[in-house]
Amino acid sequence: MNPGLPPKSTNSRGPDMTSPPQIRRASPAERHEVIATVTAAFAQDPAWRFILNDEYGRLAPAFAGALFDLRVVCGNVWVSDDLATVAMWDGPSGVADPLQRAEEVWARYRSVTSEGAYERLLAYRDALAACSPADPYWYLGVLATHPARQREGLASAVIMPVLSIADQAGIACCLETSTEANRRFYERRGFTASTEVSLAGGPPTWWLRRPP
C-alpha cells in the first residue's frame, strides 16, 4: 500500500514483446523511478485510497518511498530492467530491515503525513497482523506495474524469483489484496488459501497464501 513520471524506456519503438522481461534487484539509486511506477499503479487501489484518503497525491510518493527504503537494502525489491514493474518483499524473518532503521523510516514518513492517515496505516497493519501465520513466510508487500505497461506479463515475471526461492526453501508466500481482479490474478499463480481481513471502515480485503 503518487502520480509519477512514466518509466524509462530503452526502446523508442516500445517494449519488445518477443523477449521475456529481464528481472533483477533494484538499487537504491533507482528510488525515484520505482516510486513513479508504484504511485501510478496504485492511484486507484482501494487499500491505498483508504490509507491515504484525499491526500493521495501528496502522501503516496512518501509512502511508496518508505516501503522502498525498508526493503531495497535487503535486496528484496525486484524490478524489470526498464523499471516498469516492481515487487517489494519482506523475507521470512518477517522483518524488512533492522528495527532502528525501520523506526527512522516511519518517523520520517510520519513527519509529513496527517494524524488520520497515520492512524489508518496502523489500523491496516494491525488488521493484516491478525491474519498472518506464525510460521515463517515471504510477504509480498507491493506488486506494481505502470498502467501504460500492463498485460505484458511483467507482474508475473517480477514475482518469479522470490516464488522460486520460497519453493526451494519450502516456505509459503503471503500477500493481501483489495480488488477481485487482483485476487483472481494471484489465485492463478498459486495464492489459493484466502482469509477475509477485518478492517473497520476499509475496503473488502483478502489475505492470500501460496503454499510452497
GIHULIN-V451890 format. One record per pair of residues at least 4 apart in sequence whose C-alpha atoms are under 8 Angstrom apart, sorted by the first residue. I is the first residue (numbers start at 1). GAP is how many residues later the second one is. D is the distance in Angstrom with one decimal. If there is no record, write none. Layout:
# GIHULIN-V451890
<<I;GAP;D> <I;GAP;D>>
This chain:
# GIHULIN-V451890
<<1;41;7.7> <1;46;6.4> <1;47;4.9> <1;50;7.9> <1;62;7.8> <1;63;7.6> <1;140;7.3> <1;141;6.6> <2;33;7.5> <2;34;6.8> <2;36;7.3> <2;37;3.7> <2;38;5.8> <2;40;7.7> <2;41;6.6> <2;54;6.5> <2;55;5.3> <2;56;7.2> <2;57;7.3> <2;58;4.5> <2;59;4.9> <2;62;8.0> <3;33;6.7> <3;36;5.3> <3;37;4.7> <3;40;6.9> <3;54;6.6> <4;31;7.3> <4;32;4.0> <4;33;6.6> <4;35;6.1> <4;36;5.6> <5;28;7.6> <5;31;5.4> <5;32;7.5> <6;30;6.9> <6;31;7.0> <6;140;7.4> <6;142;8.0> <7;26;6.4> <7;29;7.2> <7;30;6.4> <7;75;6.6> <7;76;5.9> <7;77;5.4> <7;139;7.3> <8;25;7.7> <8;74;5.6> <8;75;6.8> <8;76;7.6> <9;5;7.4> <9;6;7.8> <9;73;5.7> <10;72;6.7> <11;4;6.3> <11;5;7.9> <17;135;7.5> <21;59;6.3> <21;60;7.5> <21;133;6.7> <21;136;7.0> <22;58;5.5> <22;59;5.6> <23;55;6.8> <23;56;5.6> <23;57;4.5> <23;58;6.2> <23;134;7.1> <23;135;6.0> <24;54;5.6> <24;55;5.6> <24;56;6.3> <24;57;7.0> <25;50;6.2> <25;51;7.1> <25;52;5.7> <25;53;4.4> <25;54;6.0> <26;4;6.6> <26;46;6.8> <26;49;7.3> <26;51;5.6> <26;52;5.5> <26;53;5.9> <27;4;7.5> <27;45;6.7> <28;41;7.7> <28;44;6.3> <28;45;7.4> <30;4;6.2> <31;4;6.1> <31;34;7.2> <31;37;7.2> <32;4;6.3> <33;4;6.4> <33;50;6.8> <34;4;6.2> <34;49;6.4> <34;52;7.0> <35;4;5.9> <35;26;6.1> <35;29;5.8> <35;30;6.1> <35;33;7.9> <36;4;6.1> <36;25;7.6> <37;4;6.1> <37;46;7.3> <37;47;6.2> <37;48;6.9> <37;49;7.5> <37;107;6.9> <37;108;6.5> <37;109;5.1> <38;4;6.1> <38;26;6.8> <38;48;7.2> <38;106;5.4> <38;107;7.1> <38;108;7.1> <39;4;6.1> <39;21;6.2> <39;22;6.4> <39;25;6.9> <40;106;6.1> <40;107;6.8> <41;4;8.0> <41;103;5.6> <41;104;5.8> <41;105;5.2> <41;106;5.8> <42;6;6.8> <42;102;7.2> <43;5;7.7> <43;6;7.6> <43;13;7.7> <44;4;7.8> <44;5;6.9> <45;4;6.1> <45;133;7.5> <45;134;7.8> <46;4;6.0> <46;132;6.1> <46;133;7.3> <46;157;6.2> <47;4;6.3> <47;130;7.8> <47;131;6.1> <47;155;7.3> <47;156;6.5> <47;158;7.9> <48;4;5.9> <48;5;7.6> <48;8;7.9> <49;4;4.9> <49;5;7.5> <49;7;6.8> <50;70;7.5> <50;152;6.1> <50;153;7.3> <51;66;5.7> <51;67;7.7> <51;69;5.3> <51;70;5.5> <51;73;7.6> <52;4;5.1> <52;7;6.7> <52;8;7.1> <52;65;5.5> <53;64;7.3> <55;4;5.8> <55;5;7.8> <56;4;5.2> <57;4;7.7> <58;4;7.9> <59;4;6.1> <59;53;7.6> <59;54;6.6> <60;4;6.0> <61;4;5.9> <62;4;6.2> <62;47;6.3> <62;50;7.9> <63;4;6.5> <63;46;6.8> <64;4;6.2> <65;4;6.0> <66;4;6.3> <66;39;5.9> <66;40;6.9> <66;43;6.8> <67;4;6.6> <67;21;7.8> <68;4;5.8> <68;9;7.2> <68;20;7.2> <69;4;7.0> <69;36;7.3> <70;4;7.9> <70;26;5.8> <70;27;5.9> <70;31;7.6> <70;32;6.5> <70;35;7.2> <71;4;6.7> <71;5;5.3> <71;6;6.1> <71;17;6.7> <71;18;6.9> <71;19;6.9> <71;25;5.6> <71;26;6.8> <72;4;5.6> <72;5;5.3> <73;24;7.7> <74;22;7.3> <74;23;6.9> <76;12;5.9> <76;13;5.3> <76;14;6.7> <76;15;7.5> <77;9;7.0> <77;10;5.7> <77;11;4.5> <77;12;6.4> <78;8;5.7> <78;9;5.1> <78;10;6.4> <78;80;6.3> <78;81;7.7> <79;4;5.5> <79;5;7.4> <79;6;5.5> <79;7;4.6> <79;8;6.5> <79;79;6.2> <80;4;6.2> <80;5;5.7> <80;6;7.1> <80;74;7.4> <80;78;6.7> <84;61;5.7> <84;62;5.4> <84;65;6.7> <84;70;7.9> <85;58;7.6> <85;59;5.6> <85;60;4.2> <85;61;6.3> <85;69;6.2> <85;70;6.4> <85;73;7.0> <86;56;7.4> <86;57;5.7> <86;58;5.2> <86;59;6.4> <86;69;7.7> <86;72;6.7> <87;53;7.1> <87;54;7.7> <87;55;5.5> <87;56;4.5> <87;57;6.6> <87;68;8.0> <87;71;6.2> <87;72;6.3> <88;52;6.1> <88;53;5.7> <88;54;4.9> <88;55;6.6> <89;7;7.9> <89;49;6.8> <89;50;5.5> <89;51;4.6> <89;52;5.6> <89;53;7.1> <90;4;6.1> <90;5;6.4> <90;6;5.0> <90;48;5.9> <90;49;5.1> <90;50;6.6> <90;51;7.1> <91;4;6.7> <91;5;6.6> <91;46;7.1> <91;47;5.0> <91;48;6.6> <92;44;4.8> <92;45;4.4> <92;46;4.7> <92;47;7.4> <92;79;7.8> <93;43;6.2> <93;44;7.5> <94;42;7.1> <94;43;7.3> <94;44;7.5> <94;45;7.6> <96;6;7.8> <97;4;6.5> <97;5;6.3> <98;4;6.4> <99;4;6.2> <100;4;6.3> <101;4;6.2> <102;4;6.2> <103;4;5.9> <104;4;6.2> <105;4;6.4> <106;4;5.9> <107;4;6.2> <108;4;7.1> <109;4;6.4> <110;4;7.5> <110;8;6.7> <113;4;6.5> <113;5;6.6> <114;4;6.3> <115;4;6.1> <116;4;6.2> <117;4;6.3> <118;4;6.3> <119;4;6.2> <120;4;6.1> <121;4;6.1> <122;4;6.1> <123;4;6.2> <123;76;7.4> <124;4;6.4> <124;75;6.7> <125;4;6.2> <126;4;6.4> <127;4;7.0> <127;70;6.4> <127;71;6.1> <127;72;5.9> <128;4;6.3> <128;48;7.9> <128;69;6.7> <128;79;7.4> <131;64;7.1> <131;66;6.8> <131;76;6.8> <132;75;7.9> <133;4;8.0> <136;35;6.9> <136;36;7.5> <137;34;5.7> <137;35;5.0> <137;36;5.4> <137;37;6.7> <138;28;7.1> <138;33;7.3> <138;34;6.4> <138;35;4.6> <138;36;6.2> <139;34;5.8> <139;35;4.9> <139;36;5.7> <140;33;7.3> <140;34;6.3> <140;35;5.1> <141;34;6.4> <141;35;7.8> <143;12;7.0> <143;16;8.0> <144;11;7.2> <145;4;6.6> <145;5;6.1> <145;9;7.1> <145;10;6.4> <146;4;6.5> <149;5;8.0> <150;4;7.3> <153;4;6.3> <154;4;6.1> <155;4;6.6> <156;4;6.6> <157;4;8.0> <159;4;6.3> <160;4;6.0> <161;4;6.3> <162;4;6.0> <163;4;6.1> <163;10;7.3> <164;4;6.2> <165;4;6.3> <166;4;5.9> <166;5;4.9> <166;6;6.4> <166;7;7.1> <166;46;6.5> <167;4;6.1> <167;5;7.5> <167;45;4.7> <168;44;8.0> <170;42;5.2> <171;40;7.1> <171;41;5.4> <172;37;6.9> <172;38;5.6> <172;39;4.6> <172;40;5.0> <173;18;7.9> <173;36;5.8> <173;37;5.1> <173;38;6.6> <173;39;7.5> <174;17;7.5> <174;33;7.2> <174;34;5.6> <174;35;4.4> <174;36;6.2> <175;32;5.8> <175;33;5.4> <175;34;6.7> <176;29;6.8> <176;30;5.4> <176;31;4.3> <176;32;5.8> <177;5;6.6> <177;6;6.3> <177;28;5.6> <177;29;5.5> <177;30;6.8> <177;31;7.9> <178;4;7.6> <178;5;7.7> <178;25;6.5> <178;26;5.7> <178;27;4.2> <178;28;6.4> <179;4;6.2> <179;25;7.7> <179;26;7.3> <180;4;6.2> <181;4;6.3> <182;4;6.2> <183;4;6.1> <183;23;7.8> <184;4;6.3> <185;4;6.8> <186;4;6.5> <186;5;5.3> <186;6;7.7> <187;4;4.6> <187;5;5.0> <190;20;5.3> <190;21;7.5> <191;17;5.6> <191;18;5.0> <191;19;4.1> <191;20;7.5> <192;16;6.5> <192;17;6.3> <192;18;6.2> <193;15;5.5> <193;16;5.0> <193;17;6.7> <194;12;6.3> <194;13;5.7> <194;14;4.6> <194;15;6.6> <195;11;5.5> <195;12;5.0> <195;13;6.5> <196;8;7.6> <196;9;6.1> <196;10;4.5> <196;11;6.2> <197;7;7.3> <197;8;5.3> <197;9;5.4> <197;10;6.3> <198;7;7.7> <199;4;7.3> <199;5;7.8> <199;6;7.8>>
